[in-house]
Amino acid sequence: MLIWPYPYLQPSMSPLITDQVRSAEPFIDDRGHRADGQASDADGAALRVVDIRTSLGGAQILSGVTLAAETGRITGIIGPNGAGKSTLLNVVAGLMKPDHGSIWIGERDLTPLSMQDRARLGMVRTFQLSREFGSLTVLENLLVAPLGQSGERVMNAFLGRGRFWREERASAIRARQLLERVGLWRLADAPARTLSGGQKKLLELARALMLDPKIILLDEPAAGVSPPLRQDIALMIQDLRAECRTLLIVEHDMDIVARLCDQVYVLAEGANLASGPFAQVVSDARVIQAYLGGVA
């Protein structure tokens, strides 16, 4: 799920917004262009993680992890259970502060920035276990995602109504496009809690895309998903690469990693073990030992 950055606000949907979605033009672009007709611009963003060290409860979780994720490429992170993969994504996304090291988008140091500020700069993170708003509809789950909406401030509803409705209209169109893109439009009015595990993964990805992100952090997007939906998710991730976004993916399914990832980093016991193309790293004796030799 994309973290809702304003926990003190209870998202609510107006019937007028739903009407706007109903009247929106259907999605016709299989490359996910924005509602205004302009292609997403990744601005040449590249993610660099430099010497990240993190401890939790006195235990060292990450011990100097370094990696780079290039624009228009899918960078994979693999490793045994307990290697620190999800912790690394939490640090990169701003959910955890590192004890040492830095995180960069291009020449900008993100290390001191909050999770919300990183999201505003175009970084989103999904989770292995979906965290949808179960009581909201599928459509409403997307409409709460955009940051900095005018409607978040009560006075804007009265003093800036023109801007407010333009933003709501754009969000409505974008939400419909994305739900059609992930094959969930027919379920737009269904409570999100009624979706299958695979459909929740697609909803989570669509919600992340509501921010038109430059950098997408994916935590086991294929975990617990049926083979047909796993195929759909893999195709969507390939499309995101074609849109020149930067993708960093943690995944245990080696078929998915082999198919999608341009570069793979292997973590073991919280440290870099190997990196390179998939075929190269899986033939590395150290990686074989880490997976088959009982490294936790």
Helices and strands as residue ranges (DSSP letters): H 15-23, E 47-56, E 59-69, E 74-78, H 85-93, E 100-105, E 108-109, H 115-120, E 123-125, H 138-143, G 150-152, H 156-159, H 161-181, G 185-187, G 192-194, H 197-209, E 215-219, H 227-242, E 246-250, H 254-260, E 263-268, E 271-276, H 278-282, H 285-292
